[in-house]
Amino acid sequence: MSRDGQEHSDNEKPNPTPYSVFPEKEKIFLMLLCSFAAVISPISSSIYFPAIGTLADDLGVSISQINLTVTMYLIFQGLAPSVVASLSDSYGRRPPYLACFIIYLGANIGLALQNSYPALMVLRCLQSSGSSGTVALASATVADLSTRAERGKYIGYATMGVTLGPALGPVIGGLLSHFLGWRAIFWFLVILSGVFGIFVFVFLPETCRAVVGNGSIPAPKWNRSLWEVVHSRTQKKNGRRTSEPAYETRPKKRRRANPITASSKIAKDKEAALILIFGGLLFSGYMALLSTLTSELESRFGFNTIQIGLCYLPMGAGSLTSRWTIGYLLDVNFRREAKRQGLLIEKNKQQDLAKFNIEIARLAVTLPFIYASCAFVIAYGWVMQSKTSLAAIIVFLFLSGHTTTGAFSALNTLVVDINSESPATAVAANNLFRCLMGAGAVAVAKPLIDKIGVGWTGTLVAGVWVVLSPCLWAVYLWGYRWREQKMSHVERIKGRKEAPS
């Protein structure tokens, strides 16, 4: 019908309900806000590396004991998001965001004031618990706002902060530790988290589809941003919301938060389990090299904390640039596969994966990145072992960072794709696997390098990736069939429940 009640002409069609009512520029702003809010998790880990030696001396403990705090940080980084993500998928993104920042702020104040190793250990666990949930929430916000066909395009925006953490953290940590002492590192994080926490409180609207659907359904008053509260009338006049809330875009049943079993339920799925296991192995090898870079540069080149921090920049820069590379390639391959498989792509409309092999679309890009990463990790290990060229070490750090984080981002995207109804929980499950496995890798990395050398350690890491890469080839070949069987099984169970007695 037209505005005056007349019927549409043959060439006119009513506008379909959009996947998201947020304008393009607002989507980008919100993704950047969530991305930079999530920077507190990776920067809290990487900013710590250049000060490991100084902390060990001041607290009177060994470097291995300080490395244990890195291990515990990773363990809690894996556990905490399961609680945060499950709650956010049911009750919204904003409340968990604000809770994370409050916990993180308090932990950093305590870390800046503490004087003992036990206090350092406990507060680092608390710091990790507060910061790690923001990464899962950022990925979930991207899923709330973007369709699968355009998700690769937004990776650069959505993960910019997460990749800047590893790039800038060691440099900032090295400078602060060298000139002001290690306590300045935690005071810096207090200021950083305070600023980002204020931005989230003031500007971030609720995006969870279980609460606001495609953004047209008003969030409860207590769950609105300060900007929305103050400017609600202006926003309505400017057409921010549709005239009628699209309630059909909100899931019919609100899932009850179940922090204990939500992530494990995803991991029980055969397809998801293979992706999570290999993603965990990929991250573990990466963390093993990252956590030992400080000690290797100290022992082989005699670098101070500033020089060590600067040597982390290439790996972080590689991680950052990979977001645009992998994002572009994922979108290009998605469109190519959609055309080949006959899937129609409509702007701002979500694609139905029931008849689309998303596994091929994602893994055809991911697997080459993984094998390239294997080559670069081996090259880095042997160049560091021989100590022939610092320039070559820097180049291979950049290339390994670019390919490894690019592959991991693509796997993360695939996990969200096949668990679209609970994106935050899917990311949390991914985080759980990678952090627990990464914690084990960090714990054994230094003793392993001391025993067999960094060259053979790099070769071992790459060898494990190659040997277990058939996990992903299995998903590539049979993942779609497994997903079809799972959907058919769910439909049969649903049909039996709905059948009259």
C-alpha positions in Angstrom: 0.0 0.0 0.0 1.1 3.6 -0.7 1.0 6.4 1.9 -2.6 7.4 0.8 -3.8 3.8 1.1 -3.6 2.9 -2.6 -2.1 -0.4 -3.9 1.5 -0.5 -5.1 2.1 -0.6 -8.9 3.5 -3.8 -10.3 7.0 -2.3 -10.2 6.8 -1.4 -6.5 7.5 -3.7 -3.6 7.3 -3.0 0.1 10.6 -2.6 1.8 11.7 -5.8 3.5 12.7 -5.7 7.1 16.4 -4.8 7.3 18.8 -7.0 9.3 19.9 -3.9 11.2 18.3 -0.4 11.3 21.6 1.2 12.3 23.0 3.4 9.4 26.3 2.4 7.9 28.4 5.1 9.6 26.8 4.4 13.0 27.6 0.7 12.5 31.3 1.5 11.9 31.4 3.9 14.9 29.9 1.2 17.2 32.3 -1.5 15.9 35.2 0.8 16.4 34.0 1.7 19.9 33.7 -2.0 20.9 37.0 -2.8 19.2 38.9 -0.1 21.2 37.0 -1.1 24.4 38.3 -4.7 23.8 41.9 -3.4 23.6 42.2 -3.8 27.4 42.5 -7.6 27.2 45.4 -8.0 24.7 47.2 -4.9 25.9 47.1 -6.1 29.5 48.9 -9.2 28.5 51.5 -7.7 26.0 52.3 -4.5 28.0 53.5 -6.8 30.7 56.2 -8.7 28.7 59.0 -6.1 28.7 58.7 -5.7 32.5 59.0 -9.4 33.4 62.7 -9.1 34.3 62.2 -5.9 36.4 59.2 -7.4 38.2 61.1 -10.6 39.0 64.0 -8.5 40.5 61.7 -6.1 42.5 59.6 -8.9 44.0 62.5 -11.3 44.6 61.2 -14.1 42.5 62.4 -16.0 39.4 61.4 -15.2 35.8 59.6 -18.6 35.7 57.4 -17.5 38.6 56.5 -14.3 36.8 55.8 -16.3 33.6 53.4 -18.3 35.8 51.3 -15.1 36.2 51.1 -15.0 32.4 49.8 -18.6 32.4 47.2 -17.8 35.1 46.2 -14.7 33.1 45.5 -16.8 30.1 43.5 -19.4 32.1 41.2 -16.8 33.5 41.1 -15.1 30.0 39.6 -18.4 28.8 37.2 -19.0 31.7 35.7 -15.6 32.4 34.1 -14.9 28.9 32.0 -18.0 29.2 30.0 -16.3 32.0 30.0 -12.9 30.4 29.0 -14.1 26.9 26.2 -16.4 28.1 24.7 -13.5 30.1 25.1 -11.1 27.2 23.3 -13.4 24.7 20.3 -13.4 27.0 20.1 -10.0 28.7 22.1 -7.7 26.5 25.7 -6.4 25.8 25.7 -3.2 27.9 25.4 -4.6 31.5 28.3 -7.1 31.1 30.4 -4.4 29.4 30.1 -2.1 32.3 30.7 -4.9 34.9 33.9 -5.9 33.0 35.2 -2.3 33.2 34.5 -1.9 36.9 36.2 -5.2 37.8 39.2 -4.4 35.5 39.6 -0.8 36.9 39.7 -2.1 40.5 42.2 -4.9 39.7 44.6 -2.4 38.0 44.5 0.0 41.0 45.4 -3.0 43.2 48.2 -4.1 40.9 49.7 -0.6 41.0 49.7 -0.6 44.8 50.7 -4.2 45.6 54.1 -5.3 46.9 54.1 -9.1 46.9 54.1 -12.0 44.5 50.8 -13.6 45.9 49.0 -10.3 45.4 50.4 -10.0 41.9 49.1 -13.4 41.1 45.6 -12.9 42.5 45.1 -9.5 41.0 46.4 -10.6 37.6 43.7 -13.2 37.6 41.1 -10.6 38.5 42.4 -8.3 35.9 42.1 -11.0 33.3 38.5 -11.8 34.4 37.5 -8.2 33.9 39.2 -7.6 30.6 38.7 -10.8 28.7 34.9 -10.6 28.4 35.2 -7.4 26.2 36.7 -9.4 23.3 33.7 -11.8 23.1 31.3 -8.9 23.5 33.0 -7.0 20.6 32.6 -10.0 18.3 29.0 -10.5 19.3 28.2 -6.8 18.6 29.6 -7.3 15.0 27.3 -10.3 14.6 24.4 -8.2 15.9 24.9 -5.5 13.3 26.3 -7.2 10.2 25.2 -10.0 7.9 27.5 -12.9 7.0 28.1 -11.5 3.5 29.6 -8.3 4.8 31.2 -9.5 8.0 34.6 -9.8 6.5 34.4 -6.1 5.5 33.9 -5.1 9.1 36.7 -7.2 10.6 39.2 -4.4 10.1 37.0 -2.0 12.1 35.9 -4.6 14.7 39.3 -5.9 15.5 41.5 -2.8 15.2 41.8 -2.3 18.9 42.4 -6.0 19.6 45.3 -6.0 17.2 46.7 -2.7 18.3 47.1 -4.2 21.8 49.8 -6.6 20.9 51.4 -4.0 18.7 51.6 -1.1 21.1 51.5 -2.8 24.4 55.1 -3.9 24.6 56.3 -0.5 23.4 54.3 1.3 26.0 55.2 -1.2 28.7 58.9 -0.9 27.8 58.9 2.9 27.9 56.9 3.1 31.2 59.0 0.4 32.9 62.3 2.0 31.8 61.5 5.6 32.8 58.8 5.4 35.5 59.0 1.8 36.9 56.6 -1.1 36.4 53.9 0.4 38.6 53.3 3.1 36.0 52.2 0.3 33.6 49.1 -0.4 35.8 48.4 3.3 36.4 48.4 3.7 32.7 45.8 0.9 32.4 43.7 2.5 35.1 43.5 5.7 33.0 42.9 3.8 29.7 40.1 1.6 31.1 38.5 4.7 32.8 38.3 6.5 29.4 37.0 3.6 27.5 34.5 2.8 30.2 33.1 6.3 30.1 32.7 6.1 26.3 30.8 2.8 26.6 28.5 4.1 29.3 27.8 7.3 27.3 27.6 6.2 23.7 27.1 2.4 23.3 23.5 1.4 22.7 22.1 -2.1 23.3 22.6 -4.2 20.2 21.8 -7.7 21.4 19.1 -9.2 19.1 17.5 -11.0 22.0 16.7 -7.6 23.5 16.3 -5.1 20.6 16.0 -7.3 17.5 17.3 -5.4 14.5 17.7 -2.3 16.6 14.1 -1.1 16.1 12.8 -2.4 19.4 13.5 0.1 22.3 15.7 -1.3 25.0 14.5 -1.1 28.7 15.2 2.3 30.2 17.9 0.9 32.5 19.7 -0.6 29.6 20.0 2.5 27.4 23.1 4.6 26.9 23.3 8.1 28.4 23.3 9.5 24.9 20.0 7.6 24.1 18.4 8.8 27.4 19.3 12.5 26.8 18.6 12.6 23.1 15.7 10.1 22.8 13.3 12.6 21.3 15.8 13.9 18.8 16.7 10.4 17.7 13.0 9.5 17.0 12.6 12.7 14.9 15.7 11.8 12.9 14.3 8.4 12.1 16.8 6.4 14.1 14.1 3.9 14.9 11.5 2.5 12.6 8.0 3.8 13.1 6.9 0.4 14.2 9.3 -1.9 16.2 10.1 -5.1 14.2 9.3 -7.6 16.9 9.7 -10.5 14.4 13.5 -9.8 14.3 13.8 -10.7 18.0 14.1 -14.4 18.9 10.8 -15.7 20.1 12.2 -17.3 23.2 14.8 -15.6 25.4 17.4 -18.2 26.3 18.2 -18.5 29.9 21.8 -17.7 30.7 23.7 -20.8 31.5 27.4 -19.9 32.0 28.5 -23.4 33.0 27.2 -25.4 30.0 26.7 -22.8 27.2 30.3 -22.9 25.9 30.7 -26.7 26.5 27.5 -27.3 24.5 29.0 -25.6 21.5 32.2 -27.6 21.9 30.2 -30.9 21.9 29.2 -30.3 18.3 31.6 -32.3 16.0 32.2 -29.5 13.5 32.7 -26.7 16.1 35.0 -28.9 18.2 37.4 -29.5 15.3 37.5 -25.7 14.6 38.0 -24.9 18.3 40.8 -27.5 18.8 42.8 -26.3 15.8 42.2 -22.6 16.7 43.5 -23.4 20.2 46.6 -25.0 18.8 47.2 -22.1 16.5 47.0 -19.6 19.3 49.1 -21.8 21.6 52.0 -21.8 19.2 51.7 -18.1 18.7 51.7 -17.4 22.4 54.7 -19.7 23.0 56.8 -17.6 20.7 55.4 -14.3 21.9 55.9 -14.9 25.6 59.6 -16.0 25.1 60.6 -13.2 22.7 61.7 -11.0 25.7 64.1 -13.6 27.1 65.4 -14.5 23.7 66.2 -10.9 22.8 67.8 -10.3 26.3 70.0 -13.4 26.1 71.0 -13.2 22.5 71.2 -9.4 21.9 71.4 -7.9 25.4 68.5 -5.5 24.7 66.9 -3.3 27.3 63.1 -3.0 27.9 62.7 -0.2 25.3 64.5 -2.1 22.6 62.6 -5.3 23.5 59.3 -3.4 23.3 60.1 -2.1 19.8 60.9 -5.6 18.6 57.3 -6.6 19.4 56.0 -3.9 17.0 56.5 -6.0 13.8 54.4 -8.9 15.1 51.7 -6.5 16.2 51.8 -4.6 12.9 51.4 -7.9 11.1 48.4 -8.7 13.2 46.9 -5.4 12.4 47.3 -5.5 8.7 46.0 -9.0 8.5 42.6 -7.8 9.4 42.1 -6.0 6.1 43.8 -8.8 4.1 41.7 -11.6 5.6 38.5 -9.5 5.7 38.7 -8.6 2.0 39.5 -12.2 1.0 36.7 -13.6 3.1 34.1 -11.3 1.5 35.4 -11.9 -2.0 35.3 -15.7 -1.5 31.9 -15.5 0.1 30.4 -13.7 -2.9 32.2 -16.1 -5.3 30.8 -19.2 -3.4 27.3 -17.6 -3.2 27.3 -17.1 -6.9 28.5 -20.7 -7.5 26.0 -22.2 -5.0 23.1 -20.0 -6.1 22.7 -18.0 -2.9 21.1 -14.6 -3.4 22.9 -11.8 -1.5 20.7 -8.8 -0.6 22.1 -5.7 1.1 21.3 -5.6 4.8 19.6 -9.0 4.7 21.0 -12.0 6.6 21.8 -15.0 4.5 20.3 -18.4 5.3 23.1 -21.0 5.7 20.7 -24.0 5.6 21.5 -24.4 1.9 24.9 -22.8 1.7 28.3 -24.3 2.4 29.8 -21.6 4.5 32.7 -24.0 5.5 34.1 -23.9 2.0 33.7 -20.2 1.7 35.7 -19.5 4.9 38.3 -22.3 4.9 39.4 -21.9 1.3 40.9 -18.6 2.5 42.0 -19.8 6.0 44.1 -22.9 5.0 46.6 -21.1 2.8 47.2 -18.6 5.6 47.9 -21.5 8.0 50.5 -23.2 5.8 52.2 -19.9 5.1 52.3 -19.2 8.8 54.0 -22.6 9.4 56.8 -21.6 7.0 57.3 -18.2 8.6 57.4 -19.6 12.2 60.1 -22.1 11.2 62.1 -19.4 9.5 61.8 -17.1 12.6 63.0 -19.9 14.9 66.1 -20.7 13.0 67.1 -17.1 12.3 66.7 -16.3 16.0 68.7 -19.5 16.8 71.6 -18.5 14.5 71.4 -14.8 15.5 72.6 -13.9 12.0 70.3 -10.9 11.3 68.0 -8.8 13.5 66.4 -7.4 10.3 65.4 -11.0 9.2 64.0 -11.7 12.7 61.8 -8.6 12.4 60.6 -9.5 8.9 59.6 -13.0 10.0 57.9 -11.7 13.1 55.8 -9.5 10.9 54.9 -12.2 8.5 54.1 -14.8 11.2 51.9 -12.3 13.0 50.1 -11.4 9.7 49.4 -15.0 8.7 48.7 -16.5 12.1 46.3 -13.9 13.4 44.6 -13.7 9.9 43.9 -17.4 10.1 42.7 -17.2 13.6 40.3 -14.4 12.8 38.9 -16.4 9.9 38.3 -19.4 12.2 36.7 -17.1 14.7 34.3 -15.8 12.0 33.4 -19.4 11.0 32.6 -20.3 14.6 30.2 -17.3 14.8 28.7 -18.2 11.4 27.7 -21.7 12.4 26.4 -20.5 15.9 24.6 -17.3 14.8 22.0 -17.5 17.5 24.6 -17.2 20.3 27.6 -15.3 18.9 29.0 -14.1 22.2 28.9 -17.7 23.6 30.5 -19.0 20.4 33.4 -16.5 20.8 33.6 -17.4 24.5 34.0 -21.1 23.6 36.7 -20.2 21.1 38.4 -18.1 23.8 38.1 -20.9 26.3 39.9 -23.4 24.1 42.6 -21.0 22.9 43.4 -19.5 26.3 43.6 -22.8 28.2 45.8 -24.4 25.6 47.8 -21.2 25.3 48.4 -21.2 29.1 49.9 -24.7 28.8 52.1 -23.6 25.9 53.4 -20.5 27.8 54.2 -22.7 30.8 56.4 -25.1 28.8 57.8 -22.8 26.1 60.8 -21.4 28.1 61.9 -24.8 29.4 61.5 -26.3 25.9 63.6 -23.6 24.3 66.3 -24.0 26.9 66.4 -27.7 26.2 66.1 -27.9 22.3 66.6 -24.3 21.2 64.2 -21.8 19.6 64.9 -23.2 16.1 63.6 -26.7 16.9 60.8 -25.2 19.0 59.6 -23.2 16.0 59.8 -26.3 13.9 57.9 -28.3 16.4 55.1 -25.7 16.6 54.8 -25.6 12.8 54.9 -29.4 12.6 52.0 -29.7 15.0 50.0 -27.3 12.9 50.7 -29.2 9.7 50.1 -32.7 11.2 46.7 -31.6 12.7 45.5 -29.4 9.8 43.4 -32.4 8.6 41.0 -31.3 11.4 40.1 -28.3 9.2 40.2 -30.3 6.0 37.5 -32.6 7.5 35.4 -29.5 8.2 36.0 -28.3 4.7 34.9 -31.6 3.1 32.2 -32.7 5.5 31.2 -29.8 7.7 28.2 -28.8 5.6 26.9 -32.4 5.6 27.3 -32.6 9.4 25.4 -29.3 9.8 22.6 -30.6 7.6 22.3 -33.8 9.7 22.3 -31.8 12.9 19.5 -29.5 11.6 17.4 -32.5 10.4 17.8 -34.1 13.8 16.7 -30.9 15.6 13.7 -30.6 13.2 12.6 -34.2 13.9 12.8 -33.6 17.7 10.9 -30.4 17.3 8.2 -32.1 15.2 7.8 -34.9 17.8 7.3 -32.3 20.5 4.7 -30.4 18.5 2.8 -33.4 17.3 -0.6 -33.9 18.9 -0.8 -36.7 21.4 
